[in-house]
């Protein structure tokens, strides 16, 4: 698949927008923007898994037969320790 080419007009507008700012200033601005309105609020009236990252219902569904540790912190009852690879 060929690499998608960037729109020259968009590149020029971006360069003009950030002209005279440092990388640190751009990063700080991006973090500030990302901190606003990021995601919906958590449900507070439902039981959660031990680490509190997801509802107990979702954790049970994702657990399945083999389970997954995605989204859980180590120490959570739904967190699966990585199995040692067989060489």
Secondary structure, DSSP 8 states (H G I E B T S, - for coil): -------HHHHHHHHHHTTT--HHHHHHHHHHHHTSS-S----SSS-B-TTSSSBHHHHHHHHTTT---TT--TTSTT---------
